Structure formats: structure tokens, C-alpha cells
């Protein structure tokens, strides 16, 4: 047997040694797809079926392409640098460089990244005197890229009204500007490459005859234009060898079309569909849970993961009262895992949306545990949060020039660079802050600056509001919410802004002072300044450096392709995971289920699933049902660390009797967190009480003792309130 084939299992061997035909390889998570792809290339070359220049291998990331090249170099004595192995964009760039004249491009054309593209669109709008509030640059970039990914030039885009026609006209003007400047964006690389091959038959035939074997990684992530590009290159009789997993197609929002897999099977009359189902990553219980979840998706090509590694540990499920309790439980569990010898770098905390990281980061900060947010910024470092905090800083101190400079023209209000230069000169001459120097600036620019100053005055007038209400008010009145609502993909930023309100509410609950009615609420001055200090401290601490042993925090989307010994998946509630935007449409729910499948299969040895009875939204408590995905995990695979909730409901215990499951080898027992009583005050959780201002309520939470004792009470229409018992006049009802 060829030495290249020694370490392959039977399905892998069958895939690698297929005759020169079209093939679809369904490669499950952790099943060795990269090994199959690279060994297939090495086998084709070593057996003389093709020379290295006759291979075209396409993947989705530069990292994956480099890994493929490195593995190939270790298998065969060949120069892999000259081979056509790379991403779609990288290969299209190579093609266009070689045939720039035929493509209508200058020899040294430049490539615009996403930031450069947005800057180019801004210049275009300014040159055409187009209001960038009606046509936000970021949203216009998304529109242009989406049309290109569908293979549509401006003339082919349908427009049904004046606004749509204007947007198509801007697309056309943008194309003319790029052509004039000799630049292309990422989407243009692929579209221009496709059009070049489509209209230049001799050139297309040359590459069709050259590339006899076309291999594609992560085929489930291809969009319509990428699939058309592949079909064009394979049109001369090349063999398409496509590797992918329809159960891991999670990028529909980027244009990925999981239907390409079924279309390929039908259009190319694929007779060789090979399933790679043996998993080399996870223990059996984890794989059984993943299989049970994903089987609820219809129209799958179908496969069932299995392993020889044994069943392993049960999947641990924890029900918390609120998101803060959930985060604190995760921290305690992480500490126990460390005591058992697990390194932090092999522990991942996964969540559905970026906004969920805030509660986790807060708990980790308080515990002094270093962490790294993978593939994104930590909560208080995100641009939208910094914008919001800058407005709050100006409320607290109008002389804060850093905050002033950040938001004086964000969202855009027509204050140009020249006006700001005049303002800076005036402030320097008067030895004053920028805000104080505004009356020194005249003309139209001065009027716009004065309007901004009046906005800050209006915001300061609302400073008597409780802290979370003040934050909500600032987000609305500043125009931040409206700005991000106009962005095509602004929902995540809006979610983060809403989470800032929750952060304020949580801060008040933990650090606030009671008013005369005993309610612990935020007041202007002390709480705002303290909250801003708290945000600065959390933004500047505990982000681990490269190479440090740190916990890994990330969204499920960012986790794809990674694996960890221990995985926590938090926030498993309907409306959060699956996301509420997906729950009313079949395709959306199917993609959410694929996301859950990806999340579960990141774990090698131990998997934790957690959810909360209550979660903050806009600073108000919301009650969610446990995620339907929890009900799809077979009971025999699960160990509940808290009393078992009924299907579609919660166990409905109060948080004082909640317990932390320990991860030590000796016990899965529970350690009480809080006592049932509220610090010896005579009140108990579950007791009905009467308050002079808020009326009848039920105690649902308690902490502290003596003069620091406080309780959380559900007052129905009056909402949830934290009350300091040393001040509040509560009576048993």
C-alpha cells in the first residue's frame, strides 16, 4: 500500500483513492476532512494522475490554505508555493494579476479591504452631495457587495421605487469611481474573475484544460457566485472533489447557500457521496447529543457521528435564576476545573450573540480570572459602547475633551474638520475645554456646534433619572440607536447598546445606594461617576496577552473550526438561542439548530449547557423559556446540576436555594450559595410582602446580612425591585 494511505480509516481511504470522477464528501465535525483533502492531492500527484500545476484547491481562510500547503510539503518533495492553493479571493486575485489587461484593470491594481471600501463610499457620497443619513455608507457597502455576490451589475439590479433607483445609481457611480482609481473590493475580485472567464472563451478553455482536478474545502459555505465560478472552471471536464458538512452551514447571513451541496449532487450527477462519520475529537455522549439535535432538521444529506473514544462524561445542565447567577456559576465551575488540573486555555465559554459576553466578563473580572475574547472586542471596548460612554462622560463632565471629540460628530451632524480645527484653536487660545470654547466659533459650523452643546444640556437635564433609565434616554436622544437601526447588520450593535442598559441596572443592584423608599437605584452624580469608573476599570483589566493561559470567550460563529477540552454553552433560552429573529421561519430555525450542533461539537471531553429563568432586556427583567434545543438532547445523556425543569418550563426554584454543581472527580454535590432567610430579618424567599409605594409583592431573592441585607421583590405591575431592608418599610402580607 502507498505509505500515504497507512493512517486512513475505510471511508477516508475510499475518498482519497476515488477514480477521477465528481465526488461529494460529507465530512462531519472532527472527522479528518483536512487530512482527506491533502492526502487526496498527494495521492493524485504521487500516482502520476496529475502534475502539481494541474491542481486547483480552494478553501475559505488563509490559515486553512497554509495548513494544506504545509501538510503537502511534508508528504511530497514538491514546491507547493507554485501550486494554485488558496482562498477564493486569493486565487481570483492571482488570475486577475496574470490577465489584468483582459480584465480591464491596471497592472498594479489595489484591493480595498472593508474599511477602505467604506471610506471610498463616503467620498463618493460627499462628491455627489448625497445625504449619508439617507444612504449610510456601511449599509450601501453591504448592498453593493450583496449584488456582486449574486453576480449582478447595476444594470441587472431591479429597482421598484425612487429610493431603490437612487441606490442602484450609487452602485453604478461607485463602480465608475473604482475603475477610474484602479481599485477593486473583495466582492469585485470574484465577480471580475468570473466575468473574465465567462466572456473570454480561449482563456477559460486554457484553465479548464489546465486544472483537471478542482478540490473545494468547506463547500457548505459557498455562495451562488462562488459555485458558478467553480462550475465554469469544471466545465471542460475537470473533476470536482467537494468536501463539506451541510450540518455546519451557519453563514447564510454572509450569503452562504447550503443548497449548493444538493445542487452539485444533482447537476453533476454525483455517484460518489462518501460520509466521514468517525469523529476523532469528542467523546460519545457529546456526539450522541449533537446527532440527536441535528436530526430534527429536515432535508439533510444525512450522517451520524460516532467515536471509538467511549461515552465519556454526561453532559452537565445547569439552571440559573438570572444571567448574573449563571455567570457566577460558570466562574465557580471554572475554578473547580482548574483545581482538577484543566488549563484555562482549554476551556471555552460560548454564547449566541456578542452582547452576552458582558455578564461573563463582569463575573470573570470580579473573580480575577484572565480571559481572551476570540474574534472580537471585549464588551467595553466595542465602538458603539465607547460612543455611548462618551455621551455619559460629557453628562458627568463637559470638559472631557476626549469624550467630546469622539461624539461631537457621531452620529454625523455635519460638523466638518475645518470647524473642529477652529474650535481647537479657540480652546487653546482661551486655555479652555472644547465644549467651553463653542461660543467662540461663528458661522454655520458654529451653529452646528451650538446645537451639539444644547444636546448635551438636554441630556444633563435628564440626569435625575435612575441610572439605567438615563442610559436608555441617552441612547435614544443622542441618535445612536437610530444610527445603528439604519445599518444592515446593526442589530448586533443595538443588542450591545441594550446590554449597556443591563450593565447599568446590574451595577446599581450591586453597588447602588437606597433611596428613602428603600429602592436601590441610580442617581446622578455618585452612581454615574462610579459606573463610568467601573466601565473604565473593566475595559482595562484581565484581557490576557498572547500566549497567556486564559479562558476563551467567543460567539458560536467564531468557534467554528476550533475545539476545546471543556465547553460551556450559556444562554440556552428560546429567543436567545435559538435567536428570536429565527423562530418564526423554518430556514432560520434550521440554521440556529446547525449553530447549536457546531457549538456542541466543539467539546472534546466535557460539555456544560446552562440557561437562566430571567434575563435583563432594556434594563427590565424578562422571563424566557428554556431553549427547545435542550429538549432535543436525550435524557440519558444528561446530568442535571439543578432540579430538572419540566419540558418547556423551569424548575421554578428561588435563587437562594440554587446550588452550584462541582466538577471535582469525587462529587457532583451542591454547595448552598445563600441562606433561605434574608439575613435574619424574619423574611424568607417566597414570602408575600407589602410596601407602601410599590404595593403587594413576593420576595424572590436575598443576599447580605445585618445592615447590608437586601431582598429582590417582584411587585407585578411595579416590576422587580431590590430593596435595602435597613431602609425599606416592608411588612408581611
C-alpha positions in Angstrom: 0.0 0.0 0.0 1.1 3.6 -0.7 2.6 4.9 2.5 0.4 8.0 2.2 -2.7 5.8 2.9 -1.5 4.0 6.1 -3.3 6.2 8.6 -6.7 6.4 6.9 -9.9 4.8 8.0 -12.0 2.9 5.5 -14.3 5.9 4.4 -11.2 8.2 4.3 -9.4 5.7 2.2 -12.3 5.4 -0.2 -12.5 9.1 -0.6 -8.8 9.6 -1.2 -8.5 6.8 -3.8 -11.6 7.6 -5.8 -11.0 7.4 -9.6 -11.1 10.8 -11.5 -14.8 11.5 -11.0 -17.0 14.1 -9.4 -17.4 13.4 -5.6 -19.1 14.9 -2.6 -17.5 14.1 0.8 -19.8 14.7 3.7 -17.2 15.4 6.4 -18.6 15.5 9.9 -17.1 17.6 12.7 -13.7 16.3 13.8 -13.7 13.6 11.1 -10.4 14.5 9.5 -11.5 16.4 6.4 -8.2 18.3 6.1 -6.3 15.0 6.1 -8.6 13.7 3.4 -8.2 16.8 1.2 -4.4 17.0 1.4 -3.9 13.2 1.1 -6.2 13.2 -2.0 -3.9 15.8 -3.6 -0.7 14.0 -2.6 -2.1 10.7 -3.8 -3.2 12.1 -7.2 0.3 13.6 -7.7 2.3 10.6 -6.4 0.4 8.1 -8.6 1.0 10.2 -11.7 -2.6 11.1 -12.3 -1.9 14.8 -12.3 1.1 17.1 -12.1 1.2 19.8 -9.3 0.2 22.6 -11.8 -3.0 20.7 -12.7 -4.4 21.0 -9.1 -6.7 23.8 -8.0 -7.6 23.7 -4.3 -9.9 26.2 -2.8 -10.6 26.9 0.9 -12.1 29.8 2.9 -9.3 31.1 5.1 -5.6 31.8 4.5 -4.9 29.8 7.6 -6.5 26.7 6.1 -4.7 27.2 2.8 -1.3 27.5 4.6 -2.0 24.4 6.7 -2.8 22.5 3.5 0.4 23.6 1.9 2.4 22.7 5.0 1.0 19.2 5.1 1.5 18.7 1.4 5.2 19.8 1.7 5.6 17.1 4.4 4.1 14.4 2.2 5.8 15.1 -1.1 9.1 16.6 -2.3 7.4 19.3 -4.4 7.3 23.1 -4.4 3.9 23.8 -3.0 4.3 27.6 -3.4 3.8 27.4 -7.1 0.5 25.4 -6.7 -2.9 27.0 -7.0 -3.9 26.5 -3.4 -5.7 29.4 -1.7 -8.9 31.2 -0.8 -11.5 32.2 -3.5 -10.3 35.8 -3.2 -6.6 34.9 -3.3 -7.0 32.7 -6.4 -9.1 35.3 -8.2 -6.5 38.0 -7.4 -3.8 35.7 -8.9 -5.9 35.2 -12.0 -6.6 38.9 -12.4 -3.0 39.9 -11.9 -2.0 37.5 -14.7 -4.6 38.8 -17.1 -5.1 42.4 -15.9 -5.5 43.8 -19.5 -8.2 41.3 -20.4 -9.9 42.1 -17.1 -9.8 45.8 -17.8 -7.5 46.6 -14.8 -4.2 48.3 -14.4 -1.3 46.0 -13.7 -0.8 47.3 -10.2 -4.5 47.5 -9.2 -5.1 47.8 -5.5 -7.5 45.9 -3.3 -9.9 47.7 -0.9 -10.5 46.0 2.4 -13.8 46.6 4.1 -12.6 49.8 5.9 -11.2 51.1 2.6 -14.4 50.3 0.8 -16.4 52.2 3.3 -14.1 55.2 3.0 -14.4 55.1 -0.8 -18.2 55.1 -0.5 -18.1 58.1 1.9 -16.0 60.1 -0.6 -18.4 59.2 -3.3 -21.5 60.4 -1.3 -19.7 63.6 -0.5 -18.7 64.3 -4.1 -22.3 63.7 -5.2 -23.8 65.8 -2.3 -25.8 62.7 -1.2 -27.1 62.7 2.4 -25.2 59.9 4.2 -28.0 59.6 6.7 -30.4 58.5 4.0 -27.8 56.3 2.4 -25.5 55.2 5.3 -22.1 54.2 3.8 -21.9 50.9 5.7 -25.3 49.9 4.5 -24.5 50.9 1.0 -21.4 48.7 1.0 -23.5 45.8 2.1 -25.9 46.4 -0.7 -23.2 46.6 -3.3 -21.4 43.5 -2.1 -24.6 41.6 -1.9 -25.4 42.4 -5.6 -21.9 41.4 -6.7 -22.2 38.1 -4.8 -25.3 37.4 -6.8 -23.4 38.2 -10.0 -25.4 41.4 -10.6 -24.1 44.6 -12.1 -26.1 47.8 -11.7 -28.0 47.3 -15.0 -29.3 43.9 -13.8 -30.5 45.1 -10.4 -34.3 45.6 -10.2 -35.4 48.9 -8.6 -39.1 49.4 -7.9 -39.1 52.9 -6.4 -37.1 56.2 -6.4 -35.1 55.2 -3.3 -34.1 51.8 -4.8 -33.3 53.5 -8.1 -31.1 56.0 -6.3 -29.3 53.2 -4.5 -28.6 51.4 -7.8 -27.4 54.7 -9.3 -24.9 55.0 -6.4 -23.8 51.4 -7.1 -23.1 52.4 -10.7 -21.2 55.6 -9.6 -19.2 53.6 -7.1 -18.1 51.2 -9.9 -17.1 54.1 -12.1 -15.1 55.6 -9.3 -13.3 52.3 -8.6 -12.5 51.8 -12.2 -11.1 55.3 -12.5 -8.9 54.9 -9.4 -7.8 51.3 -10.4 -9.1 49.6 -7.3 -11.2 46.6 -6.6 -13.1 45.4 -3.5 -13.2 41.8 -2.3 -16.5 41.0 -3.9 -15.2 42.5 -7.2 -12.3 40.1 -7.2 -14.6 37.2 -7.6 -17.2 38.8 -9.9 -14.5 40.3 -12.3 -12.7 36.9 -12.3 -15.9 35.1 -13.2 -16.8 37.6 -15.9 -13.3 37.4 -17.4 -13.6 33.6 -17.8 -17.2 33.7 -19.0 -16.6 36.2 -21.8 -13.1 35.1 -22.8 -13.6 31.6 -24.2 -9.9 30.8 -25.1 -8.7 31.9 -21.7 -11.5 29.9 -20.0 -10.6 26.8 -22.0 -6.9 27.2 -21.1 -7.7 27.0 -17.4 -10.3 24.3 -17.9 -7.7 22.1 -19.6 -5.0 23.0 -17.1 -6.9 22.3 -13.9 -8.0 18.6 -14.2 -8.8 18.3 -10.5 -10.6 21.0 -8.6 -10.9 20.4 -4.8 -13.1 22.5 -2.6 -12.9 22.8 1.2 -15.9 23.9 3.4 -18.2 23.6 0.4 -21.3 24.3 2.5 -20.1 27.9 2.9 -20.0 28.8 -0.8 -22.3 31.4 -2.1 -24.1 31.4 -5.5 -21.3 33.2 -7.4 -18.6 31.0 -6.0 -20.5 27.9 -7.0 -20.9 29.4 -10.5 -17.2 30.1 -10.7 -16.4 26.5 -9.7 -18.9 25.2 -12.3 -17.3 27.4 -15.0 -13.8 26.0 -14.3 -15.1 22.4 -14.2 -17.0 22.9 -17.5 -14.2 21.4 -19.6 -14.3 18.0 -17.9 -12.3 18.6 -14.7 -13.2 16.5 -11.7 -14.8 18.4 -8.8 -14.0 16.9 -5.3 -16.1 18.9 -2.8 -15.7 18.4 0.9 -18.2 19.9 3.3 -20.8 19.4 6.0 -24.4 20.7 5.4 -24.9 20.4 9.2 -22.3 23.1 9.8 -23.6 25.7 7.3 -24.0 28.7 9.6 -23.2 31.7 7.3 -26.4 32.4 5.5 -26.2 36.0 6.7 -23.0 36.2 4.6 -24.6 34.8 1.5 -23.6 31.1 2.0 -26.1 28.8 0.3 -26.3 25.3 1.8 -28.4 24.3 -1.2 -25.3 24.4 -3.3 -24.4 20.9 -2.0 -27.7 19.3 -3.1 -27.5 21.3 -6.4 -24.0 19.9 -7.0 -25.1 16.4 -6.4 -28.0 16.8 -8.8 -26.3 18.9 -11.6 -23.1 16.9 -11.8 -24.9 13.6 -11.3 -22.6 12.7 -8.4 -22.4 8.9 -7.9 -19.8 9.1 -5.2 -21.2 10.5 -2.0 -18.9 9.4 0.9 -19.7 10.1 4.6 -16.9 10.7 7.0 -18.7 9.9 10.3 -15.9 8.7 12.6 -15.1 11.5 15.0 -11.6 11.9 16.4 -12.4 14.8 18.7 -15.2 14.2 21.1 -16.5 11.6 23.5 -19.6 9.6 22.6 -22.2 11.4 24.8 -21.3 14.7 23.2 -21.6 13.2 19.7 -24.9 11.5 20.6 -26.3 14.8 21.8 -25.2 16.6 18.6 -26.7 13.8 16.4 -30.0 14.0 18.4 -30.2 17.7 17.9 -29.4 18.0 14.2 -31.7 15.1 13.2 -34.6 17.5 13.8 -33.6 19.4 10.7 -35.3 18.2 7.5 -33.7 17.9 4.1 -30.3 17.0 5.4 -27.9 14.9 3.3 -27.6 12.9 6.5 -24.8 11.4 8.6 -24.3 10.1 12.2 -21.1 10.9 14.1 -19.5 8.2 16.2 -16.2 7.6 18.0 -14.1 4.8 19.4 -13.2 7.0 22.4 -16.0 5.8 24.6 -19.1 7.5 26.0 -17.2 9.8 28.4 -18.9 12.0 31.0 -22.5 13.0 31.0 -23.5 16.4 29.7 -24.0 18.7 32.6 -27.0 21.1 32.6 -27.4 24.0 35.0 -30.5 26.2 35.5 -29.7 29.6 37.0 -32.1 32.3 38.3 -30.6 35.2 36.3 -27.8 35.9 33.9 -25.6 37.1 36.8 -26.2 33.9 38.7 -25.4 31.9 35.5 -22.1 33.8 35.0 -21.1 33.4 38.7 -21.8 29.7 38.5 -19.6 29.4 35.4 -16.8 31.1 37.2 -17.1 28.8 40.2 -17.1 25.8 37.9 -14.1 27.1 36.0 -12.2 27.4 39.3 -13.1 23.8 40.2 -11.9 22.7 36.8 -8.6 24.4 37.4 -8.2 22.6 40.7 -8.8 19.4 38.8 -5.9 20.2 36.5 -7.6 21.8 33.5 -5.8 24.8 32.0 -7.8 27.9 31.3 -6.7 27.9 27.6 -8.6 24.6 27.1 -11.9 26.0 28.4 -14.2 27.9 26.1 -17.3 29.9 27.1 -19.6 30.1 24.1 -22.6 32.4 23.5 -25.1 33.1 20.7 -24.6 36.9 20.5 -21.8 39.2 21.5 -23.9 41.1 23.9 -23.9 38.1 26.2 -20.2 38.4 26.9 -20.9 41.4 29.2 -22.2 39.4 32.2 -19.5 36.8 31.8 -16.7 39.4 31.5 -18.1 41.1 34.7 -18.0 37.9 36.7 -14.5 37.0 35.4 -13.3 40.5 36.2 -14.6 40.2 39.8 -13.0 36.8 40.1 -9.7 37.9 38.8 -9.7 35.3 36.0 -7.8 36.2 32.8 -9.7 35.7 29.6 -9.5 36.5 25.9 -12.4 37.4 23.6 -11.7 35.5 20.4 -12.6 37.0 17.1 -14.0 40.2 18.7 -13.6 43.0 21.1 -14.3 42.9 24.8 -17.6 44.5 25.7 -16.5 47.9 27.0 -14.0 48.2 24.0 -16.7 47.9 21.3 -17.1 51.1 19.3 -20.8 51.5 20.0 -20.3 51.1 23.7 -17.4 53.7 23.7 -19.7 56.1 21.9 -22.4 55.7 24.5 -20.0 56.0 27.4 -18.6 59.2 25.8 -22.0 60.8 25.9 -22.4 59.7 29.6 -18.9 61.1 30.3 -20.0 64.5 28.9 -23.0 64.5 31.2 -20.7 63.9 34.1 -18.1 66.4 32.9 -18.5 68.7 29.8 -14.8 69.5 29.9 -13.8 65.9 28.9 -12.2 66.7 25.6 -11.6 63.1 24.7 -15.3 62.2 25.0 -16.2 65.4 23.2 -14.0 64.7 20.2 -15.4 61.1 20.0 -19.1 62.1 19.6 -19.2 65.7 18.5 -19.9 64.4 15.0 -21.2 60.9 15.7 -23.8 60.2 14.6 -22.9 62.6 11.8 -24.4 66.1 12.3 -22.4 67.9 9.6 -19.6 69.3 11.8 -16.6 69.3 9.4 -12.9 69.0 10.1 -12.4 72.8 9.5 -15.0 73.7 12.1 -13.2 71.4 14.6 -9.8 73.0 13.8 -11.3 76.4 14.5 -12.8 75.1 17.8 -9.4 73.6 18.8 -7.6 76.9 18.1 -10.2 78.8 20.1 -9.9 76.4 23.1 -6.1 76.6 23.0 -6.2 80.4 22.9 -8.7 80.6 25.8 -7.0 77.7 27.7 -10.4 76.1 28.0 -12.1 72.9 27.1 -13.5 72.3 23.6 -17.1 72.5 25.0 -16.4 75.8 26.7 -14.9 77.3 23.5 -18.0 76.6 21.3 -19.4 80.2 21.6 -16.1 81.4 20.0 -16.9 79.7 16.7 -19.1 81.5 14.3 -20.8 80.7 11.0 -22.6 77.6 10.0 -20.1 75.4 11.8 -20.6 77.3 15.0 -24.3 76.9 14.8 -23.9 73.1 14.4 -21.5 73.0 17.4 -24.0 75.1 19.4 -26.7 72.6 18.6 -24.5 69.8 19.9 -23.9 71.8 23.1 -27.6 72.1 23.5 -28.0 68.4 23.1 -25.6 67.8 26.0 -27.6 70.3 28.1 -30.7 68.4 27.3 -29.1 65.1 28.3 -27.8 66.6 31.5 -31.3 67.8 32.3 -32.3 64.1 32.4 -29.6 63.3 34.9 -32.1 62.9 37.7 -33.3 59.6 36.2 -32.3 56.3 37.6 -29.0 55.2 36.0 -30.4 52.6 33.7 -33.2 55.0 32.5 -30.6 57.7 32.0 -28.5 55.3 29.8 -31.6 54.4 27.8 -32.5 58.1 27.4 -29.0 58.9 26.2 -29.0 56.1 23.6 -32.3 57.4 22.2 -31.7 61.2 22.3 -28.1 61.1 21.1 -29.2 59.3 17.9 -27.0 56.3 18.5 -30.0 53.9 18.3 -31.3 55.5 15.1 -27.9 55.4 13.5 -27.4 51.6 14.1 -31.0 50.9 13.1 -30.1 52.2 9.7 -27.2 49.8 9.3 -28.0 46.5 7.5 -26.1 44.5 10.2 -26.6 46.9 13.0 -28.7 44.6 15.2 -25.7 43.2 17.0 -24.6 46.8 17.9 -28.1 47.6 19.1 -28.0 44.4 21.2 -24.8 45.6 22.7 -26.3 49.0 23.5 -29.2 47.3 25.2 -26.8 45.3 27.2 -25.2 48.5 28.4 -28.5 49.4 30.0 -28.5 46.0 31.7 -24.9 46.7 32.8 -26.1 49.9 34.4 -29.0 48.1 36.1 -26.7 45.4 37.4 -24.2 47.9 38.6 -26.9 49.7 40.6 -28.1 46.4 42.1 -24.6 45.5 43.2 -23.2 48.9 44.1 -26.1 51.4 44.3 -27.4 53.2 47.4 -31.1 53.0 48.6 -33.4 56.0 48.3 -35.9 56.9 51.0 -38.3 54.1 49.9 -35.5 51.6 50.2 -35.3 51.0 46.4 -31.7 50.6 45.3 -31.5 52.8 42.3 -29.1 55.1 40.4 -28.9 58.8 41.0 -27.0 61.4 39.0 -23.5 62.1 40.4 -22.3 59.4 42.6 -23.7 56.4 40.6 -23.0 57.8 37.2 -19.4 58.6 38.0 -18.9 55.3 39.8 -20.4 53.5 36.8 -18.1 55.2 34.4 -15.1 54.4 36.6 -16.3 50.8 36.8 -16.6 50.6 32.9 -13.0 52.0 32.6 -11.6 49.6 35.0 -13.3 46.6 33.4 -12.1 47.8 30.0 -8.5 47.9 31.1 -8.1 44.7 33.1 -7.8 41.0 32.6 -7.6 40.8 28.9 -4.9 38.2 28.6 -1.9 38.7 26.4 -0.8 36.3 23.6 0.4 33.0 25.0 -1.1 33.6 28.4 -3.2 30.8 30.0 -6.6 32.4 29.6 -10.2 31.4 29.3 -11.5 31.6 25.7 -14.8 33.7 25.2 -16.4 33.7 21.8 -19.6 33.5 19.8 -20.6 30.2 18.3 -19.9 31.6 14.9 -16.3 32.4 15.9 -15.9 29.0 17.4 -16.4 27.1 14.2 -13.2 25.1 13.3 -11.9 25.2 16.9 -12.0 22.6 19.7 -11.6 22.6 23.4 -11.4 20.1 26.3 -14.2 21.8 28.1 -17.0 23.9 26.6 -19.7 25.9 28.3 -22.7 27.0 26.2 -24.7 29.6 28.0 -27.9 31.5 27.5 -29.9 28.5 26.2 -33.3 30.1 26.2 -35.8 30.5 23.4 -35.4 33.9 22.0 -31.7 34.0 22.7 -30.6 30.6 21.4 -32.4 30.0 19.1 -32.5 33.7 18.4 -35.9 35.4 18.4 -35.4 36.6 14.8 -35.2 33.0 13.6 -38.1 31.4 15.5 -40.9 32.2 13.0 -39.3 30.9 9.9 -38.3 27.3 9.2 -35.0 28.1 7.5 -33.9 30.4 10.3 -34.6 27.8 12.9 -32.8 25.2 10.9 -29.7 27.5 10.8 -30.0 28.1 14.6 -30.0 24.3 15.1 -26.9 24.0 13.0 -25.3 26.6 15.2 -26.2 24.5 18.2 -24.7 21.5 16.5 -21.5 23.4 15.8 -21.4 24.6 19.5 -21.8 21.1 20.9 -19.2 19.5 18.7 -16.5 22.0 19.8 -16.2 20.0 23.1 -13.7 17.1 23.4 -14.2 15.8 27.0 -16.8 17.8 28.9 -19.8 19.9 27.9 -21.9 22.2 30.1 -25.3 23.7 29.0 -26.8 26.5 31.0 -29.8 28.8 31.0 -31.5 31.3 33.2 -35.0 31.8 34.3 -34.7 35.6 34.0 -32.6 37.9 31.8 -32.4 41.6 31.6 -33.6 43.4 28.4 -33.6 47.2 28.2 -32.9 47.2 32.0 -36.1 45.2 32.7 -36.4 41.6 33.7 -37.6 39.2 31.1 -38.8 35.6 31.6 -37.8 33.2 28.9 -38.5 29.5 28.3 -35.6 27.1 28.2 -34.3 26.6 24.7 -36.1 23.9 22.7 -32.7 22.5 21.8 -32.4 21.3 25.5 -35.5 19.1 24.9 -33.8 17.6 21.9 -30.9 16.2 24.0 -31.8 12.6 25.2 -32.3 12.5 29.0 -30.0 9.5 29.4 -27.0 11.7 28.2 -27.7 14.5 30.7 -26.8 15.1 34.4 -28.7 18.0 35.9 -26.8 20.0 38.4 -30.0 21.7 39.5 -33.6 20.2 39.9 -34.9 19.1 36.5 -37.2 21.6 34.7 -40.2 20.2 33.1 -40.4 20.2 29.3 -40.8 23.8 28.1 -40.6 25.2 31.6 -38.4 26.0 34.6 -37.9 24.1 37.8 -39.1 27.5 39.4 -36.9 27.4 42.5 -35.9 30.6 44.0 -32.3 31.6 43.6 -31.5 31.3 47.3 -31.9 27.5 47.1 -30.0 27.3 43.8 -26.8 25.3 44.1 -23.5 25.1 42.2 -22.6 21.7 40.8 -19.0 20.9 41.4 -16.8 19.4 38.8 -14.4 17.5 41.2 -13.9 13.9 40.5 -15.1 12.9 44.0 -18.5 14.6 44.0 -21.2 16.2 41.9 -22.8 17.5 45.1 -24.1 21.0 45.8 -22.9 23.8 47.9 -25.6 26.3 49.0 -24.9 29.9 47.9 -27.3 31.8 50.1 -29.5 31.1 53.0 -33.2 30.7 52.7 -33.8 33.7 55.1 -32.9 37.2 54.2 -30.1 37.9 56.7 -32.1 37.1 59.9 -34.6 39.8 59.1 -37.5 37.5 59.6 -38.4 37.5 55.9 -37.9 34.5 53.6 -37.9 33.8 49.9 -41.3 33.1 48.5 -43.0 35.2 51.2 -45.6 37.8 50.2 -44.9 41.3 51.5 -46.4 44.8 51.3 -44.6 48.0 50.5 -46.2 51.4 51.0 -45.1 52.7 47.5 -45.0 49.5 45.3 -47.8 47.5 46.8 -48.1 43.7 47.1 -45.1 41.6 46.1 -43.2 38.4 46.5 -39.6 38.0 47.7 -37.7 36.1 45.1 -34.1 36.7 46.0 -32.0 37.8 49.0 -28.4 38.4 49.9 -26.3 40.1 52.6 -26.8 40.2 56.3 -27.4 42.7 59.1 -27.5 46.3 57.8 -26.3 45.1 54.4 -29.2 42.8 53.9 -31.3 43.3 50.8 -34.1 41.5 49.0 -35.4 41.4 45.5 -39.2 41.6 45.3 -41.5 41.0 42.3 -44.2 43.7 42.6 -46.1 42.7 39.5 -47.0 45.8 37.6 -44.4 47.8 39.5 -41.7 45.5 38.3 -38.7 43.9 40.1 -37.1 45.9 42.9 -34.0 45.4 45.0 -34.8 46.8 48.5 -32.4 47.5 51.3 -34.0 46.1 54.5 -32.4 48.7 56.7 -34.4 51.4 54.9 -37.4 49.8 53.3 -40.6 49.5 55.3 -41.7 46.0 54.3 -44.5 44.2 56.1 -45.5 40.6 55.8 -48.7 40.4 53.7 
